[in-house]
């Protein structure tokens, strides 16, 4: 049987090639899927990048922890600028009990008495030492930031505040310390505590009554600010940034304000003695008084005793002080108002149920 070859007319198309496409369809779909996935990933990346550029990120301050204590560590380097940090260091001294020194070269930690602040180039230093005993300073060494050791030539204690003023045998000290009264700071102001080879953050809090006696001198501070933080009595309290002296840490986390230092400086530098208040009014605070058979709700101070002083006034026992200088009387701030008032100022009183204005010279 002879085979016949099939011939197509020239006007017919060639045989279809669709069979080859069907045979390669799985590979084509795979590449198509890869392209789709890459396109989606690229679009997502571009979107996230745009969001990152357009939306500002939140700043979160994370405490630094150590493996030993797992507690936040205060960054001392951020407390003061470099120049201020050096100035603060130059104004600080450390007081040691010389009797604890080993072989005249080793200063044990247990011999540390307290830290002090230099007040003058002539060697006046202040520290908090409420338990000071007479002539105890003869056994002390005062060490400055360079390690130079000085001896104490004079000690002047302030029994009211617990501060101790020391005169040391040297000169050319850095005595340009600036002080800040805590009454000029707002509550919750950040502060810096400077302790024995350490520094830490503090926060200024409200006030607490120091003296609970009902009869007291109107011009003596009865309230102290509280400090929030792990403070130690005797540590130095400064403002962050500028390194201004706010005071010392007192008992139970209270602040011994720098005003107790400032008021004594002129007398210390002049006569080596503490400032003596030229005028004192002893009495007690009240919340109101009777006038025309009605109780007038107003804070005041009833004078019960006026010691003989060098100040002058026409006040007498029984007077009720309701206004001092530019402020209405408040038990918490009366001593501060007196401290900041000029040498001559006026007060408003109630005498014989009549209001009068009196002048006080101190």
Secondary structure, 3 states (H helix, E strand, C coil): CCCCCCCCCCCCCCCCCHHHHHHHHHHHHHHHHHHHHHHHHHHHHHHHHHHHHHCCCCCCCCCCECCCCCCECCCHHHCECHHHHHHHHHHEEEEEEHHHCECCCECCHHHEEEEEEECCCCCEEEEECCCCCCCHHHHEEEECCCCCEEEEEEEEEECCCCEEEEEECCCCCCCCCCECCHHHCCCCCEEEEEECCEEEEEEEEEEEECCCCCCEECCCCCEEEEEECCCCCCCEEEECECCCEEEEECHHHEEEECHHHHHHHHHHHHHCCCCCCCCCCEEEEEEEEEECCEEEEEEEEEEEECCCCCCECCCCCCCEEEEECCEECCCCCHHHHHHHCCCEEEEEEEECCEEEEEEEEC
